[in-house]
Amino acid sequence: MSYKYEELDKRLIRVVPSERQVEYQTREFYGFIHFTVNTYTNREWGLGDESPEIFNPNNLDAESWVKAAVSAGMQGLILTCKHHDGFCLWPSKYTGHCIKNSPYKDGKGDIVKELSEACKKYGIKFGVYLSPWDMNSSMYGSGKEYDDYYINQMMELLTNYGDIYTFWMDGACGEGPNGKKQVYDWERYYSKVRELQPEAVISISGPDVRWCGNEAGIVRKSEWSVVSKLMTSPALTAELSQQEDSEEFRKRAIDPTKEELGSREVLKNEPELTWYPAETDLSIRPGWFYHPEEDDKVRSLENLKDIYLKSVGGNTALLLNICPMKDGCLHENDVKRLAELGDFIRESFKENLADKAEIISLPEKGDRGENITGIRTDSYETYFKPKDGHRELSINLKWKEGVKASYLVLKENILLSQRVEKFKVYEDVKGEGGGEVYDGTVIGYKRIVKLSGKEITGLKIEITDARVAPAISFVGVY
């Protein structure tokens, strides 16, 4: 490898995640709740002129939402506290276009409070979505006056409902009721989140977590967390974001010109780099809000399994949207599918067969004198890393008795950046001999490799290229 790349690699591995980003990635899988006046008008995007009188979920039980999320294996829920139509699911002091003027609980309801308390009760994280676009507010498009309004609503959400693990914003920017568009003061928004909820990540139109680029659950083959700092520009996110309701947009794949974001070749001339991990966003139905005509269009279990393995198992987090009906309940088809997905996840990854294997490596010792057996423990403290300059690493697992293995889980110690560029996996199938089963690129926080499912006596992981030296924190076989 040429000298320029050796110097580049040293620069690349200096880019590491913040504590809040590490915490975010450990969440892996969480949910979105899309619920507002659109549910009652059967629209995806409201117009901002809907009457609060139509909003009356007379059977809403936020705990049932959380139970469904937990059954799926989700570690958090994000509520659309305000979508583009401007209707607020909490009694905001700053607008009448909110739940206090609806029939729900005679105007005394607060769905943000109900869900935040339910999340706390069942031990999952709570996050909020507050659309910067507001089709109802007469201040929208006024500049600072609207920014003050938006900040005031942010303060309500970030001070009245306990710990918030993510503040989620998109780049949608259309016209308000006066026909004007707003130029968002992003830096002011970010500063307020940091002030009030310093441990929360700011997602999508924010500096901590980026959107994968589609709403179809499609993940890049090589998803890098180390990218150009230009990627954090909210203007870029806005350019890529949906600006009008479009079924075609929801189904589109990744733009091929944006397939490779973090390779050496792409980053070699970038003046500034940053840690900016991806989130895969999609809905369990074709739409993001509930529509009765989609009751038979809930994603299949096979589809959700595939998306889970490729997203959580492809160095992204998975955000799966669920949408309550008019009465505030989730449809039985959605609840059933969520439970099935959770059963698949729990059953598939409940027993680590690597615990029963002999593990050897080449080189035998890491740069701190450690041996390879520490990778049985899912911890950044027990990682294995060859000496700097040793870009290759071979890890061999052997079982005295054959084991039936379906998945291999690999993790890097991301506290030392994302390093692995290329790797291969080989199986020794009992009675059949060895053979290659996977040819991969990046690992990052987590890579799930689908194995043959046959009975095997050995498994070999060959890392053939890495930045400076690979740092592997965990190997699991299931």
BALOVEX-85394 format. One record per residue (C-alpha): x, y, z; residue in one letter; residue number from 0. Coordinates in steps of 0.05 Angstrom, whole numbers, plus 5000, padded with zeros to 4 digits. Each point is the difference from the previous one (the first is absolute). Layout:
<pts>
<pt <X Y Z> 'A' NUM>
...
</pts>
This chain:
<pts>
<pt <5000 5000 5000> 'M' 0>
<pt <5027 5069 4983> 'S' 1>
<pt <5028 5048 5051> 'Y' 2>
<pt <4944 5051 4990> 'K' 3>
<pt <4949 4949 5022> 'Y' 4>
<pt <5040 4982 5062> 'E' 5>
<pt <4999 5073 5021> 'E' 6>
<pt <4926 5005 4981> 'L' 7>
<pt <4984 4939 5043> 'D' 8>
<pt <5032 5032 5061> 'K' 9>
<pt <4957 5061 4988> 'R' 10>
<pt <4937 4958 4990> 'L' 11>
<pt <5006 4961 5065> 'I' 12>
<pt <5005 5065 5041> 'R' 13>
<pt <4926 5009 4985> 'V' 14>
<pt <4960 4968 5057> 'V' 15>
<pt <4929 5005 5027> 'P' 16>
<pt <4976 5043 5058> 'S' 17>
<pt <4972 4966 5062> 'E' 18>
<pt <4930 5017 4978> 'R' 19>
<pt <5012 4969 4931> 'Q' 20>
<pt <5027 4936 5032> 'V' 21>
<pt <4939 4996 5044> 'E' 22>
<pt <4955 5012 4940> 'Y' 23>
<pt <5032 4943 4960> 'Q' 24>
<pt <4990 4951 5057> 'T' 25>
<pt <4925 5012 4995> 'R' 26>
<pt <5003 4967 4930> 'E' 27>
<pt <4924 4995 4989> 'F' 28>
<pt <4945 5048 5020> 'Y' 29>
<pt <4933 5025 4977> 'G' 30>
<pt <4964 5061 4973> 'F' 31>
<pt <4928 5017 5017> 'I' 32>
<pt <4964 5040 4946> 'H' 33>
<pt <4934 5026 5027> 'F' 34>
<pt <4964 5066 4991> 'T' 35>
<pt <4940 5032 4965> 'V' 36>
<pt <5023 4965 4935> 'N' 37>
<pt <4976 4935 5031> 'T' 38>
<pt <4929 5029 4999> 'Y' 39>
<pt <5004 5031 4930> 'T' 40>
<pt <5032 4938 4970> 'N' 41>
<pt <5058 5041 4973> 'R' 42>
<pt <5075 4991 5004> 'E' 43>
<pt <5013 5075 5004> 'W' 44>
<pt <4951 5048 5030> 'G' 45>
<pt <4985 5070 4976> 'L' 46>
<pt <5004 5038 5066> 'G' 47>
<pt <4927 5021 4998> 'D' 48>
<pt <4971 4938 5034> 'E' 49>
<pt <4955 5012 5059> 'S' 50>
<pt <5026 4973 5067> 'P' 51>
<pt <4928 4976 5011> 'E' 52>
<pt <5012 4940 4954> 'I' 53>
<pt <5055 4972 5046> 'F' 54>
<pt <4969 4952 5050> 'N' 55>
<pt <5036 4934 5012> 'P' 56>
<pt <4948 4974 5050> 'N' 57>
<pt <5035 4934 5015> 'N' 58>
<pt <5073 5023 5002> 'L' 59>
<pt <5046 4962 5047> 'D' 60>
<pt <5073 5022 4992> 'A' 61>
<pt <5023 4939 5039> 'E' 62>
<pt <4971 4955 4946> 'S' 63>
<pt <5045 5035 4949> 'W' 64>
<pt <5061 4989 5044> 'V' 65>
<pt <4982 4927 5012> 'K' 66>
<pt <4995 4989 4925> 'A' 67>
<pt <5068 5034 4990> 'A' 68>
<pt <5032 4958 5055> 'V' 69>
<pt <4971 4937 4970> 'S' 70>
<pt <5036 5017 4935> 'A' 71>
<pt <5067 5010 5036> 'G' 72>
<pt <5000 5076 4994> 'M' 73>
<pt <5042 5040 5049> 'Q' 74>
<pt <4964 5066 4992> 'G' 75>
<pt <4941 5038 4970> 'L' 76>
<pt <4999 5068 4965> 'I' 77>
<pt <4934 5037 4998> 'L' 78>
<pt <4979 5048 4945> 'T' 79>
<pt <4983 5054 5050> 'C' 80>
<pt <4987 5048 4942> 'K' 81>
<pt <4998 4982 4926> 'H' 82>
<pt <5001 5050 4943> 'H' 83>
<pt <4926 5018 5011> 'D' 84>
<pt <5020 5033 5065> 'G' 85>
<pt <4952 4963 5046> 'F' 86>
<pt <5033 4986 5068> 'C' 87>
<pt <4988 4937 5040> 'L' 88>
<pt <5015 5038 5065> 'W' 89>
<pt <4964 5062 5028> 'P' 90>
<pt <5048 5052 4974> 'S' 91>
<pt <4997 5070 5029> 'K' 92>
<pt <5019 5029 4934> 'Y' 93>
<pt <4944 4977 4953> 'T' 94>
<pt <4927 4983 5001> 'G' 95>
<pt <5011 4948 4946> 'H' 96>
<pt <5012 4944 5050> 'C' 97>
<pt <4970 4946 5043> 'I' 98>
<pt <4972 5049 5052> 'K' 99>
<pt <4947 5021 4950> 'N' 100>
<pt <4981 4929 4981> 'S' 101>
<pt <4946 4955 5031> 'P' 102>
<pt <5055 4952 5025> 'Y' 103>
<pt <4992 4996 5076> 'K' 104>
<pt <4959 5064 4996> 'D' 105>
<pt <5061 5040 4979> 'G' 106>
<pt <5040 4975 5060> 'K' 107>
<pt <5041 4947 4963> 'G' 108>
<pt <5074 5000 4987> 'D' 109>
<pt <5023 4942 4956> 'I' 110>
<pt <5073 5020 5005> 'V' 111>
<pt <4995 4992 5076> 'K' 112>
<pt <4962 4935 4995> 'E' 113>
<pt <5051 4968 4953> 'L' 114>
<pt <5061 5026 5037> 'S' 115>
<pt <4974 4971 5065> 'E' 116>
<pt <4983 4934 4966> 'A' 117>
<pt <5070 4995 4971> 'C' 118>
<pt <5030 5012 5068> 'K' 119>
<pt <4955 4948 5032> 'K' 120>
<pt <5022 4946 4951> 'Y' 121>
<pt <5073 5019 4998> 'G' 122>
<pt <5008 5027 4929> 'I' 123>
<pt <5024 5069 4976> 'K' 124>
<pt <4955 5057 4979> 'F' 125>
<pt <5014 5047 4942> 'G' 126>
<pt <4963 5057 4967> 'V' 127>
<pt <4988 5024 4929> 'Y' 128>
<pt <4983 5073 4990> 'L' 129>
<pt <4993 5020 4927> 'S' 130>
<pt <5033 5066 4984> 'P' 131>
<pt <4947 5011 4946> 'W' 132>
<pt <4934 5025 5027> 'D' 133>
<pt <4943 5009 4950> 'M' 134>
<pt <4955 5029 5055> 'N' 135>
<pt <5043 5054 5031> 'S' 136>
<pt <4990 5071 4972> 'S' 137>
<pt <5072 5014 5023> 'M' 138>
<pt <5029 4948 4953> 'Y' 139>
<pt <5046 5035 4950> 'G' 140>
<pt <5010 5061 5045> 'S' 141>
<pt <5072 4984 5020> 'G' 142>
<pt <5018 5011 5073> 'K' 143>
<pt <4928 5005 5023> 'E' 144>
<pt <4985 4930 4976> 'Y' 145>
<pt <5067 4974 5026> 'D' 146>
<pt <4981 5028 5069> 'D' 147>
<pt <4934 4962 4995> 'Y' 148>
<pt <5035 4936 4980> 'Y' 149>
<pt <5051 5007 5056> 'I' 150>
<pt <4944 5011 5050> 'N' 151>
<pt <4967 4935 4979> 'Q' 152>
<pt <5067 4965 5003> 'M' 153>
<pt <5008 5024 5071> 'M' 154>
<pt <4932 4972 5019> 'E' 155>
<pt <5019 4932 4973> 'L' 156>
<pt <5071 4999 5028> 'L' 157>
<pt <4983 5023 5071> 'T' 158>
<pt <4933 4970 5018> 'N' 159>
<pt <5007 4927 4982> 'Y' 160>
<pt <5063 4972 5032> 'G' 161>
<pt <5060 4973 4963> 'D' 162>
<pt <4996 5004 4924> 'I' 163>
<pt <5047 4953 4963> 'Y' 164>
<pt <4991 5030 4931> 'T' 165>
<pt <4974 5065 4972> 'F' 166>
<pt <4979 4982 4929> 'W' 167>
<pt <4992 5052 4944> 'M' 168>
<pt <4995 4993 4925> 'D' 169>
<pt <5015 5050 4946> 'G' 170>
<pt <4929 5010 4973> 'A' 171>
<pt <4990 5074 4984> 'C' 172>
<pt <4938 5022 4963> 'G' 173>
<pt <4953 5059 5003> 'E' 174>
<pt <4962 5023 5061> 'G' 175>
<pt <4928 5028 4999> 'P' 176>
<pt <5028 5067 4976> 'N' 177>
<pt <5035 4968 4940> 'G' 178>
<pt <5069 5013 5029> 'K' 179>
<pt <5057 4951 5014> 'K' 180>
<pt <5042 5002 5063> 'Q' 181>
<pt <5076 5001 5000> 'V' 182>
<pt <5014 4956 5061> 'Y' 183>
<pt <5051 5022 5051> 'D' 184>
<pt <5029 4931 5009> 'W' 185>
<pt <5059 5020 5044> 'E' 186>
<pt <4953 5033 5049> 'R' 187>
<pt <4956 4938 5002> 'Y' 188>
<pt <5061 4956 5012> 'Y' 189>
<pt <5026 5045 5056> 'S' 190>
<pt <4933 4996 5036> 'K' 191>
<pt <5000 4924 4998> 'V' 192>
<pt <5071 4997 5026> 'R' 193>
<pt <4981 5049 5056> 'E' 194>
<pt <4938 4964 5023> 'L' 195>
<pt <5014 4926 4983> 'Q' 196>
<pt <5076 4994 4992> 'P' 197>
<pt <4997 4924 4994> 'E' 198>
<pt <4948 4999 4945> 'A' 199>
<pt <5023 4988 4928> 'V' 200>
<pt <4974 5048 4948> 'I' 201>
<pt <4977 4957 4942> 'S' 202>
<pt <4993 5007 4925> 'I' 203>
<pt <5002 5076 4991> 'S' 204>
<pt <5053 5001 5054> 'G' 205>
<pt <5073 4987 5015> 'P' 206>
<pt <4995 4933 5036> 'D' 207>
<pt <4961 4950 4957> 'V' 208>
<pt <4989 5001 4925> 'R' 209>
<pt <4944 4973 4957> 'W' 210>
<pt <5018 4941 4956> 'C' 211>
<pt <4969 5035 4940> 'G' 212>
<pt <4936 4961 4988> 'N' 213>
<pt <4935 4977 5033> 'E' 214>
<pt <5000 4930 4970> 'A' 215>
<pt <5046 4965 5050> 'G' 216>
<pt <5057 4994 4950> 'I' 217>
<pt <5070 5000 5030> 'V' 218>
<pt <5066 5013 4966> 'R' 219>
<pt <5048 4942 4993> 'K' 220>
<pt <5054 5042 5033> 'S' 221>
<pt <4970 5047 5051> 'E' 222>
<pt <5055 5043 5031> 'W' 223>
<pt <4991 5041 5063> 'S' 224>
<pt <5063 5041 4983> 'V' 225>
<pt <4980 5048 4945> 'V' 226>
<pt <5012 5070 4974> 'S' 227>
<pt <4978 5054 5049> 'K' 228>
<pt <4962 5030 4942> 'L' 229>
<pt <4949 4943 5009> 'M' 230>
<pt <4976 5033 5065> 'T' 231>
<pt <4975 5061 4962> 'S' 232>
<pt <4924 5007 5012> 'P' 233>
<pt <4996 5031 4931> 'A' 234>
<pt <5024 4934 4970> 'L' 235>
<pt <4949 4961 5042> 'T' 236>
<pt <4945 5048 4978> 'A' 237>
<pt <5020 4990 4927> 'E' 238>
<pt <4992 4925 5008> 'L' 239>
<pt <4938 5003 5043> 'S' 240>
<pt <4928 4992 4979> 'Q' 241>
<pt <4968 5068 4985> 'Q' 242>
<pt <4931 4975 4982> 'E' 243>
<pt <4959 4938 5012> 'D' 244>
<pt <5024 4948 4949> 'S' 245>
<pt <4990 4925 4999> 'E' 246>
<pt <5056 4996 4949> 'E' 247>
<pt <5047 5034 5049> 'F' 248>
<pt <4983 4950 5054> 'R' 249>
<pt <5019 4942 4954> 'K' 250>
<pt <5063 5028 4968> 'R' 251>
<pt <5068 4968 5010> 'A' 252>
<pt <5067 5032 5015> 'I' 253>
<pt <5027 5046 4947> 'D' 254>
<pt <5057 4960 4968> 'P' 255>
<pt <5043 5063 5000> 'T' 256>
<pt <4995 5001 5076> 'K' 257>
<pt <5015 4926 5010> 'E' 258>
<pt <5071 5010 5023> 'E' 259>
<pt <5007 5052 5056> 'L' 260>
<pt <5060 4979 5041> 'G' 261>
<pt <5053 4964 4959> 'S' 262>
<pt <5072 5022 4999> 'R' 263>
<pt <4991 5024 4929> 'E' 264>
<pt <4940 5043 5018> 'V' 265>
<pt <5032 5029 5062> 'L' 266>
<pt <5072 5010 4978> 'K' 267>
<pt <4992 5073 4982> 'N' 268>
<pt <4947 5019 5052> 'E' 269>
<pt <5025 5056 5046> 'P' 270>
<pt <4955 4982 5059> 'E' 271>
<pt <4973 4933 5022> 'L' 272>
<pt <4949 4980 5052> 'T' 273>
<pt <4966 4941 5034> 'W' 274>
<pt <4929 5000 4971> 'Y' 275>
<pt <4966 4932 5005> 'P' 276>
<pt <4940 4982 4958> 'A' 277>
<pt <4927 4985 5018> 'E' 278>
<pt <4956 4956 4956> 'T' 279>
<pt <4928 5028 5001> 'D' 280>
<pt <4938 4965 4975> 'L' 281>
<pt <4927 4988 5018> 'S' 282>
<pt <4968 4933 5015> 'I' 283>
<pt <4946 5020 4949> 'R' 284>
<pt <5004 5036 4933> 'P' 285>
<pt <4981 5065 5035> 'G' 286>
<pt <5027 5033 5063> 'W' 287>
<pt <4931 5015 5028> 'F' 288>
<pt <4944 4950 5008> 'Y' 289>
<pt <4955 4987 4940> 'H' 290>
<pt <4946 4946 5006> 'P' 291>
<pt <5011 4979 4927> 'E' 292>
<pt <5071 4978 5020> 'E' 293>
<pt <4978 4950 5053> 'D' 294>
<pt <5019 4943 4953> 'D' 295>
<pt <5065 5033 4978> 'K' 296>
<pt <5041 4993 5064> 'V' 297>
<pt <5071 4979 4983> 'R' 298>
<pt <5011 4925 5002> 'S' 299>
<pt <5041 4967 5054> 'L' 300>
<pt <5051 4978 4947> 'E' 301>
<pt <5007 5071 4975> 'N' 302>
<pt <5010 5028 5071> 'L' 303>
<pt <5050 4945 5017> 'K' 304>
<pt <5040 5016 4938> 'D' 305>
<pt <5000 5075 5015> 'I' 306>
<pt <5020 4988 5073> 'Y' 307>
<pt <5059 4956 4980> 'L' 308>
<pt <5024 5050 4948> 'K' 309>
<pt <4989 5063 5040> 'S' 310>
<pt <5017 4983 5072> 'V' 311>
<pt <5049 4950 4970> 'G' 312>
<pt <5028 5051 4951> 'G' 313>
<pt <5027 5055 5046> 'N' 314>
<pt <4935 5040 5003> 'T' 315>
<pt <4946 5008 5051> 'A' 316>
<pt <4929 4979 4981> 'L' 317>
<pt <4941 5048 5010> 'L' 318>
<pt <4934 4964 4985> 'L' 319>
<pt <4937 5041 4999> 'N' 320>
<pt <4934 4977 5029> 'I' 321>
<pt <4935 5039 4994> 'C' 322>
<pt <4939 4998 5047> 'P' 323>
<pt <4929 5000 4974> 'M' 324>
<pt <4948 5054 5013> 'K' 325>
<pt <4982 4969 5067> 'D' 326>
<pt <5073 5003 5022> 'G' 327>
<pt <5013 4925 4996> 'C' 328>
<pt <5048 4964 4955> 'L' 329>
<pt <4967 4953 4949> 'H' 330>
<pt <5004 4927 5019> 'E' 331>
<pt <5038 4984 4936> 'N' 332>
<pt <5056 5048 5018> 'D' 333>
<pt <5003 4975 5072> 'V' 334>
<pt <5004 4928 4977> 'K' 335>
<pt <5056 5016 4950> 'R' 336>
<pt <5040 5038 5052> 'L' 337>
<pt <4997 4941 5049> 'A' 338>
<pt <5020 4952 4945> 'E' 339>
<pt <5061 5043 4983> 'L' 340>
<pt <5019 5003 5074> 'G' 341>
<pt <4994 4925 5006> 'D' 342>
<pt <5046 4992 4940> 'F' 343>
<pt <5052 5046 5029> 'I' 344>
<pt <4999 4969 5069> 'R' 345>
<pt <5000 4928 4975> 'E' 346>
<pt <5054 5012 4948> 'S' 347>
<pt <5050 5034 5047> 'F' 348>
<pt <4987 4968 5067> 'K' 349>
<pt <5060 4951 5004> 'E' 350>
<pt <5070 5019 4980> 'N' 351>
<pt <5032 4936 4972> 'L' 352>
<pt <5068 5035 5002> 'A' 353>
<pt <5000 4987 5075> 'D' 354>
<pt <5009 4926 4985> 'K' 355>
<pt <5054 5009 4947> 'A' 356>
<pt <5075 4999 5003> 'E' 357>
<pt <5023 5067 4972> 'I' 358>
<pt <5069 5013 4971> 'I' 359>
<pt <5027 5059 4962> 'S' 360>
<pt <5057 5021 4956> 'L' 361>
<pt <5035 5040 5028> 'P' 362>
<pt <4992 4963 5066> 'E' 363>
<pt <5009 5062 5043> 'K' 364>
<pt <4974 5071 4993> 'G' 365>
<pt <5038 5064 5010> 'D' 366>
<pt <4984 5001 5075> 'R' 367>
<pt <5021 4927 5009> 'G' 368>
<pt <4927 4978 4999> 'E' 369>
<pt <4977 4934 4970> 'N' 370>
<pt <4940 4990 4955> 'I' 371>
<pt <4953 4968 5051> 'T' 372>
<pt <4977 5067 5026> 'G' 373>
<pt <4957 5009 4938> 'I' 374>
<pt <4949 4952 5030> 'R' 375>
<pt <4980 5058 5045> 'T' 376>
<pt <4959 5055 4968> 'D' 377>
<pt <5041 5057 5029> 'S' 378>
<pt <5047 5054 4974> 'Y' 379>
<pt <5046 4984 5058> 'E' 380>
<pt <5018 4930 4975> 'T' 381>
<pt <5014 5016 4927> 'Y' 382>
<pt <5057 4968 4959> 'F' 383>
<pt <5044 5043 4957> 'K' 384>
<pt <5065 4981 4964> 'P' 385>
<pt <5058 5049 5002> 'K' 386>
<pt <4994 5062 4957> 'D' 387>
<pt <5018 4985 4929> 'G' 388>
<pt <4973 4929 5003> 'H' 389>
<pt <4938 5009 4958> 'R' 390>
<pt <4982 4926 4996> 'E' 391>
<pt <4970 4955 5053> 'L' 392>
<pt <4978 4928 4998> 'S' 393>
<pt <4950 4973 5052> 'I' 394>
<pt <4985 4926 5002> 'N' 395>
<pt <4944 4967 5040> 'L' 396>
<pt <4999 4925 5008> 'K' 397>
<pt <4948 4954 5033> 'W' 398>
<pt <5013 4929 5022> 'K' 399>
<pt <4929 4983 4984> 'E' 400>
<pt <4964 5030 4940> 'G' 401>
<pt <4955 5060 5012> 'V' 402>
<pt <4943 5025 4957> 'K' 403>
<pt <5015 5074 4988> 'A' 404>
<pt <4957 5050 4963> 'S' 405>
<pt <5032 5067 5016> 'Y' 406>
<pt <5068 5030 5015> 'L' 407>
<pt <5002 5066 5037> 'V' 408>
<pt <5062 5044 4996> 'L' 409>
<pt <5014 5065 5036> 'K' 410>
<pt <5057 5049 4998> 'E' 411>
<pt <5022 5042 5060> 'N' 412>
<pt <4972 5064 4972> 'I' 413>
<pt <5033 5040 5056> 'L' 414>
<pt <5062 4989 4957> 'L' 415>
<pt <4961 5021 4937> 'S' 416>
<pt <4975 4957 4943> 'Q' 417>
<pt <5058 4963 4968> 'R' 418>
<pt <4984 4936 4962> 'V' 419>
<pt <4998 5007 4924> 'E' 420>
<pt <4996 4928 4975> 'K' 421>
<pt <4987 4932 5030> 'F' 422>
<pt <4978 4930 4981> 'K' 423>
<pt <4966 4944 5038> 'V' 424>
<pt <5011 4925 4989> 'Y' 425>
<pt <4962 4941 5028> 'E' 426>
<pt <5023 4929 5014> 'D' 427>
<pt <4936 4961 4988> 'V' 428>
<pt <4997 4933 5035> 'K' 429>
<pt <5011 4946 4948> 'G' 430>
<pt <5008 5049 4943> 'E' 431>
<pt <5064 5039 5014> 'G' 432>
<pt <5014 5075 4997> 'G' 433>
<pt <4978 5056 4955> 'G' 434>
<pt <4989 5075 4996> 'E' 435>
<pt <4930 5023 5020> 'V' 436>
<pt <5009 5076 5003> 'Y' 437>
<pt <5041 5054 4969> 'D' 438>
<pt <4991 5065 5038> 'G' 439>
<pt <5025 5071 5006> 'T' 440>
<pt <4986 5040 5063> 'V' 441>
<pt <4982 4977 5070> 'I' 442>
<pt <4993 5061 5045> 'G' 443>
<pt <4955 4997 5061> 'Y' 444>
<pt <4968 4935 4977> 'K' 445>
<pt <5000 4954 4940> 'R' 446>
<pt <4953 4939 4996> 'I' 447>
<pt <5023 4947 4950> 'V' 448>
<pt <4950 4949 4978> 'K' 449>
<pt <5031 4930 5002> 'L' 450>
<pt <4979 4937 4963> 'S' 451>
<pt <4960 4973 5059> 'G' 452>
<pt <5035 4933 4992> 'K' 453>
<pt <5036 4962 5055> 'E' 454>
<pt <5071 5026 5004> 'I' 455>
<pt <5063 4982 5038> 'T' 456>
<pt <5039 5063 4984> 'G' 457>
<pt <4993 5073 4980> 'L' 458>
<pt <5055 5046 4975> 'K' 459>
<pt <4998 5076 4995> 'I' 460>
<pt <5055 5029 4957> 'E' 461>
<pt <5008 5075 5004> 'I' 462>
<pt <5042 5018 4940> 'T' 463>
<pt <5002 5076 5004> 'D' 464>
<pt <4990 5051 5055> 'A' 465>
<pt <5019 5071 5018> 'R' 466>
<pt <5066 4996 5039> 'V' 467>
<pt <4977 4936 5036> 'A' 468>
<pt <4932 4967 5013> 'P' 469>
<pt <4971 5005 5071> 'A' 470>
<pt <4948 4945 5011> 'I' 471>
<pt <4958 5004 5063> 'S' 472>
<pt <4952 4941 4990> 'F' 473>
<pt <4987 4937 4960> 'V' 474>
<pt <4935 4962 5010> 'G' 475>
<pt <4974 4938 4964> 'V' 476>
<pt <4926 4983 5004> 'Y' 477>
</pts>
